[in-house]
Structures are given as C-alpha cells and as structure tokens.
Amino acid sequence: MAREAETAADGLSAGHRGDPAPPRPTSDPPTVVWDEPRQLAALEARDITAWFGDHMVLDQVSLTMRAGEVTALIGPSGCGKSTFLRILNRMHQLVPSASLAGEVLLDGVDIYNPSMRLTQARRDIGMVFQKPNPFPAMSIYDNVVAGLKLTGARLGRTERDNVVQECLAKAGLWNEVRTRLRQPGGALSGGQQQRLCIARALAVKPRVLLMDEPCSALDPTSTRVIEETMAELVKEVTIVIVTHNMQQAQRVSKQCAFFLAAQGEPGHIIEHGPTDAMFGSPQDPRTADYVHGRFG
C-alpha cells in the first residue's frame, strides 16, 4: 500500500529550498552521546515504487547498499536516481503530492515504520546535495554543529570544539579554515562549501551518507579533493552517490546500479553489481551503451 507523504521540517537539508534557519527539533529528541560507537550499516531498498501525484516515477526498485562501501547510482537524467536517493532518508515525504510503497531497511529495520522517529532516520542517514548549501550567515564553526541540537546531543564547549575539528578534518577542510572558524560559511569557495556541508552531515554521526551529484558544480581540483575525502570516509560510513560522471563512478565506487526509464515509463534498475564488472563486462547491452557513452 502506498504511503501518503507527510509534511516534515528538515533543518539540516532545508538549504536547497532557500535561505534556511538553523534546525529546530519538532519534538523532544532522545538524548544521545556524540562519541558512542557506531557500526558500519547496510541499507536495503525492497520493491520501492514511488509516485508524484498519479505519476509513477519508480517501479519495483530493489537494491542492497553494502556496509562500508560506496555504491554509485548511474543513469540518464529523469530516470529516478535522485528520487530514489531522497526516499532512502525520507526526504521524499517533503513533497506534498509524493507517496511510495516498499521498504527501506537500515540494518534490517524499516525507516518508514511508524515507530521510527523522523529525526532518528535523518540522523542515521545523512544527505549532501548537488549544490553546496551551508547556512550562509552562520559561521563555519556554527555550520558544523548546527545539527547537534536536532539529535539531542548535549556537549560542552570543549566537546563541541573537538567535534568541529574532527569533522572538518574528516571533510578535508580543517587546515584551510582552522584560523577563520568564526567567519561566515557562505564566504568559502564552492568546493570548500561542499566540504563544509560534508562536515556538517558528519557531525550528527550518520551511519549512511547520501550524496546527490556532490561534484557536479565543482572544478576538477575540488572534485579530486571530494573524491579523496570519500575514500577516507567510507572506512566509517556507508556512502551512496548519484553521479553522471562515469569516470567518477569507476574511481569512487565498489558497487554500481544502472537506472533507466523509457519515455513515459517509470525508472527502474536495469543492472547492478560490482563496478568493475558493470564497466568491464556488463550483462545488458543498454548498460554497455550507457557506460561507454553511446547515449545519455
């Protein structure tokens, strides 16, 4: 049965809809300890079908995104990759006309189960968008810790300082901004802003990090730094990335899923498997045509 989408505030990811305010919890969240142990998590989509109003955009999509790996979602524009990504952390619900059927399991637990708090799902499964979206008027420091209030983490000043340094270091940004943490995040370059957004996402200790074309607006040097950052992050967080750059998919991912939608039809997965096999010996001729640049 399709689940009707609910309207939900999402302070951490609201930046793509305009100039956001700092996140505020909509209900009392559970208190968490920031440095509690976090195991690598597997994410599994089962029979996901999605609609916008009466228009079906995804049909029976199933995919396992293995713990501690980068999974790349590839395919032409309009085949449902970004919609699928947003379903993976309940952002699909932000669209009033949206609905879906199927399950999204984080280590076997359906994140759409009524017992699962929205804030918990967003904490466990973070998102980085195509366009960098730091809170522009906030300082670099405050951008990083913006989501901690939402999760219920109560940290002293020294602990917050440590979180900021650790997350900026993991995002490959600490050495570039360590002397100007109180300057506005919006004053950074595009590549630095994207890494700041990664640091902000990491501050809430996600188990999965979703990245929707995170390098599409960046220059080659910034892209290389982001890719190097991903290679380090995947040691402690499962990553799912949407990319139209086939070379990037080959460089950063271990698993790959090829989405396609015929004209007027919903998107679905044509083929998925190890990235080397998807690019070296694909089983479907449509996959071979796409990864070798013959369409798309």
C-alpha positions in Angstrom: 0.0 0.0 0.0 1.3 3.4 -0.9 2.2 5.7 2.0 0.9 9.2 1.6 3.7 11.7 2.2 3.7 13.8 5.3 5.0 17.3 5.5 8.1 17.3 7.7 10.6 20.0 8.7 14.2 19.1 8.0 16.6 21.8 9.2 19.7 20.0 8.1 18.7 19.7 4.5 16.4 22.7 4.0 19.1 24.8 2.4 18.2 23.7 -1.1 14.8 25.3 -0.7 16.0 28.8 0.1 17.9 30.6 2.9 17.4 28.3 5.9 17.0 29.0 9.5 19.0 26.9 12.0 17.4 23.5 12.6 15.0 23.2 15.4 13.6 19.9 16.7 9.9 19.4 16.1 9.6 17.2 19.2 11.8 16.2 22.1 14.5 14.0 20.6 16.2 11.3 22.6 19.5 12.3 24.3 22.5 10.8 22.5 26.2 10.6 23.2 28.2 12.1 20.4 31.1 9.7 20.5 29.0 6.5 21.1 30.3 3.5 19.0 28.6 3.4 15.5 28.9 0.2 13.5 29.0 0.3 9.7 25.5 -0.1 8.4 23.9 -1.8 5.4 21.0 -0.1 3.6 18.5 -2.1 1.6 15.6 -0.9 -0.6 12.9 -3.5 -1.2 10.3 -3.1 -4.0 10.3 0.7 -3.9 7.6 2.2 -6.1 7.2 5.9 -6.0 4.7 8.5 -7.3 4.3 12.2 -7.5 0.5 12.5 -7.6 -0.7 10.0 -10.1 2.6 9.9 -12.0 4.7 6.8 -11.2 8.4 7.7 -11.2 10.0 4.5 -9.9 8.7 0.9 -10.3 9.7 -2.0 -8.1 13.3 -0.9 -7.3 15.3 -3.2 -5.0 18.9 -2.7 -4.1 21.3 -3.6 -1.3 23.9 -1.0 -0.5 26.5 -2.9 1.5 28.1 -1.7 4.7 31.4 0.2 4.4 31.3 0.6 0.6 30.5 3.3 -1.9 27.5 2.4 -4.1 27.1 4.6 -7.2 23.7 5.2 -8.9 24.2 6.0 -12.6 21.8 6.6 -15.5 20.4 9.4 -17.7 18.6 12.4 -16.3 15.0 11.7 -15.4 15.3 8.0 -14.6 14.6 8.5 -10.8 18.0 8.3 -9.3 17.7 11.4 -7.2 14.1 10.5 -6.2 15.4 7.1 -5.1 18.2 8.7 -3.1 15.7 11.0 -1.3 13.5 8.0 -0.5 16.4 6.5 1.4 16.2 9.1 4.1 12.6 10.0 4.0 13.1 13.3 2.1 10.5 12.1 -0.5 8.0 12.9 2.2 8.7 16.6 1.8 6.8 16.8 -1.5 3.1 17.1 -0.6 1.9 15.0 -3.6 4.5 12.2 -3.1 3.8 8.7 -2.0 5.6 5.4 -2.1 5.3 1.7 -1.5 8.0 -0.7 -0.3 10.6 -0.7 2.4 13.9 0.9 3.2 15.8 -1.2 5.7 18.7 0.1 7.8 20.3 -3.0 9.2 17.0 -4.8 8.9 14.8 -2.0 10.4 12.3 -0.2 8.1 13.0 3.5 8.5 9.3 4.1 7.4 8.0 2.1 10.3 5.8 4.4 12.4 7.9 3.7 15.4 11.0 5.2 13.7 11.4 8.9 14.5 11.9 11.1 11.5 14.8 12.8 13.4 16.4 9.4 14.0 16.2 8.4 10.4 17.7 11.7 9.3 20.5 11.3 11.9 21.3 7.8 10.7 21.1 8.6 7.0 22.6 12.0 6.1 22.5 13.9 2.8 24.8 16.1 0.8 23.3 17.9 -2.1 24.4 18.8 -5.6 24.6 22.5 -4.8 26.5 23.3 -1.6 24.0 24.6 0.9 25.8 25.9 4.1 23.8 28.2 6.3 25.3 31.3 4.7 25.0 33.7 7.7 26.3 31.2 10.2 30.0 30.9 10.9 32.0 27.9 9.8 32.0 26.7 13.4 28.2 27.0 13.8 27.5 25.3 10.5 29.3 22.2 11.7 27.5 21.9 15.0 24.1 23.1 13.6 22.6 19.6 13.6 23.6 18.5 17.1 20.7 20.3 18.7 18.3 18.3 16.5 19.8 15.0 17.6 19.6 15.9 21.3 23.3 15.7 21.8 24.4 17.8 24.8 28.0 18.8 24.5 30.2 21.2 26.4 32.3 23.8 24.7 35.4 21.7 24.6 33.5 18.7 23.2 31.9 21.0 20.5 35.4 22.3 19.7 36.6 18.7 19.2 33.6 17.8 17.1 34.3 20.8 14.8 37.9 20.0 14.4 37.3 16.3 13.9 34.5 16.7 11.3 36.3 19.4 9.4 39.4 17.2 9.3 37.5 14.3 8.0 36.0 16.5 5.3 39.5 17.6 4.3 38.8 21.2 5.3 40.4 21.8 8.7 43.8 23.0 7.5 42.2 25.5 5.2 39.8 27.1 7.7 41.3 26.5 11.2 42.2 30.2 11.6 38.8 31.6 10.5 36.2 29.4 12.1 34.1 32.4 13.1 33.8 33.7 9.5 30.6 33.1 7.5 30.3 29.7 5.8 28.9 31.4 2.8 32.2 33.2 2.2 34.0 30.0 1.3 34.7 28.8 -2.2 32.3 26.3 -3.8 34.5 23.3 -3.2 35.1 24.4 0.4 31.3 25.0 0.9 30.6 21.4 -0.2 33.2 20.0 2.2 31.7 22.2 4.9 28.3 20.5 4.1 30.0 17.1 4.4 31.5 18.1 7.8 28.0 19.3 8.9 26.5 16.0 7.9 29.2 14.1 9.7 28.7 16.0 13.0 25.5 14.1 13.7 27.3 10.7 13.3 25.4 9.2 10.4 25.7 5.6 9.6 25.0 6.2 5.9 25.8 9.3 3.8 23.8 10.0 0.7 25.5 12.3 -1.9 23.5 13.7 -4.8 26.0 14.7 -7.6 28.2 16.4 -5.0 30.9 17.4 -7.5 28.8 18.4 -10.5 29.2 22.2 -9.7 32.9 21.9 -8.8 36.1 22.4 -10.6 38.4 19.4 -11.2 40.7 20.2 -8.3 37.8 20.4 -5.8 36.3 17.3 -7.3 39.6 15.4 -6.7 39.6 16.6 -3.0 35.9 15.5 -2.5 36.7 12.0 -4.0 39.8 11.7 -1.8 37.5 12.6 1.2 35.0 9.9 0.2 37.8 7.3 0.1 38.6 8.1 3.7 35.0 8.5 4.9 33.9 5.1 3.6 36.0 3.4 6.3 33.5 4.6 8.9 30.2 5.4 6.9 28.4 3.7 4.1 28.1 6.0 1.1 25.6 6.1 -1.7 26.3 8.6 -4.5 24.4 9.7 -7.6 26.8 10.7 -10.4 26.6 11.4 -14.1 30.4 11.2 -14.4 31.3 7.6 -15.4 34.9 8.1 -14.6 34.0 9.2 -11.1 31.7 6.2 -10.6 34.7 4.0 -11.6 37.1 5.8 -9.3 35.0 6.0 -6.1 32.5 3.1 -6.1 32.7 -0.6 -5.4 29.1 -1.3 -6.4 27.1 0.3 -9.1 23.4 0.4 -10.1 22.2 1.5 -13.6 18.8 3.2 -13.7 16.8 3.7 -16.9 13.4 4.9 -17.8 11.8 4.5 -21.2 9.9 7.6 -22.5 6.7 8.0 -20.4 7.6 5.0 -18.2 8.8 4.9 -14.6 12.5 4.4 -13.8 13.9 1.0 -12.7 17.2 -0.7 -12.3 18.5 -2.4 -15.4 21.6 -3.9 -13.9 23.6 -3.7 -10.7 26.7 -5.3 -9.4 30.5 -4.8 -8.8 31.6 -1.6 -10.5 34.5 -3.4 -12.3 32.0 -5.8 -13.8 29.4 -3.2 -14.7 32.0 -1.2 -16.7 34.2 -4.1 -17.9 31.6 -6.8 -18.8 28.1 -5.6 -18.4 25.3 -8.2 -18.9 22.8 -5.9 -20.5 23.6 -4.1 -23.8 21.9 -1.0 -22.6 24.3 -0.8 -19.7 27.3 -1.2 -22.1 25.9 1.5 -24.3 25.5 3.9 -21.4 28.8 3.4 -19.6 30.7 3.7 -22.8 29.0 7.0 -23.7 26.8 5.9 -26.6 23.7 7.5 -25.1 22.8 9.6 -22.0 
